[in-house]
Amino acid sequence: MKGIILAGGYGTRLFPLTKVTNKHLLPVYNKPMIYYPLYALKEAGVDNVMIVSGRGHCGDFLELLGSGGSLGMKISYEVQEEAGGIAQALSLTEDFANNEKVVVILGDNVIEDSLSDHVKDFMLKPRGAKVLLAEVDNPSAYGVAELEDGKISSLVEKPEDPQSNLAVIGCYMYDPQVYDVIKGLAPSARNELEITDVNNFYLEQGTLSHETLNGFWGDCGESFDSLMIASKLVQNSHLASVDAKLNLVDRKSGGIENKENAKSNSNRVYSL
């Protein structure tokens, strides 16, 4: 299974912090933002990853992460020439995916829960897609899922009148047909290829599964407040003990730390 991190966009909601750098390189507590999706993938056993970023910043990611060897990963890079939506950015990774399943994470998402079980479960499915949900206080800012009898019955992008408080977070798992799905999409009113349209294809196909997070989820790119709140949540979680090589360490002794003992917020759900 391949991993994909989408780290493009202009970061306008975090201007002027993003005037001279990509938002995914901004600090979230004690690490650059991009380290959190990288750690989520590595911890789940996905160590072959492509980062998609816009022109002007790919060199910064390369300078920070290199080939990924020092992190115990293999990292490739792709340039998104202009912002065209999440689905358009994903379409650039088709050759990298090489007909394998992929797990896609938005580079500004911080996820406390381990993705390991979710990835293993998805790998056992013959086809389809999987999304992760989180309860939020402001669902109209996200793609929203409505459940019926434990299954997703509808997905709506940024609804004015949300039918639930369950946001589809920026972590998606897809089978290889996703690239053909994207090729058939029409641009939205924002002139972008929407990832919700991709997920709705799988919903209509009857192959979309989901899980709801137990720990916190942070969307660091939403606002200055969300960036600050995410840093505080990380500070009080096991993610603060992930070092610059993406190892979970005991910050007091410098040794490898037990993951279960490090999780202080495992039963809490936060929305930003």
C-alpha positions, 0 to 999 in steps of 0.5 A: 500500500502506498501513502500520499500526503497532499501538501499544496495550496496557498495557505491564505487563511494563515497569511502572513505566516505563509507569505514565504513558506508552505503552511505544512512546514509551519511548526505544530508544537515541537515539529513541522506540520508535515511530520504528523501525517508522515508519522501516521503513515509510518506507524501504520506500516506505510513507508513508501510515500509521495508528497504533492506540493505546489511550485516554489516549495518542493525544494523546501520539503526536499531540504527538510526530508530528503529521500526519507532514508533518515526517517525510515521511509522512502519519500518521492515528490510531485509538483502541483502546478496550480491549485485545482482541488484535492482530487486534482492533486491526487490525480498526479500520483497515479504513476506512483500508486502503480495500481496499488491501494493508497492511503491519502492524508492532507498535510495539515491534519493531525490525527491522534489515533493510530491508523494501523488497524484502519489500514489493515482492515482496508487492505482485506477488502477486495475493493472500495474506499474508506473514510474516517469521521470525527465529531466537530462543533462546526460541521458546515466547514467540512464534508459532512457524513450522515449515518443510517443504520451504522452506514453512511447514507449521504455525504455533503460538502460544506452544507449550510444546514448540516444533518450531522456533526460528523466531519469527513477528516482529511484521511482517505483510503482508495483502491486503484479505480480512484484515478479513473473516477477522478478523470470522470469528475466535472469541476465544482462551482469553485472550479476544483475537483472535489474529493467529496465527489470521489467519495460519493462515487464509492458511496453510490457503488456501495463500497464506501466504509468508515470508522469514527475517531476516538482521539483528537483530530486537528485541522491545522490549516483552518485558522490561527486558532486551530493551529494553536489548539492543535499545538496544545493538543499535541503537547499533551499527547503521545505525539509530542514524544515523536522525534525528528526521525519519527520514532516515539521516544521517552523524552525524559530518558531518550529511550523508545516509549510505550505507545499505550502509556504515552497516550493521555487523550485516547478517549477524548474527541476534539474538534477545532 
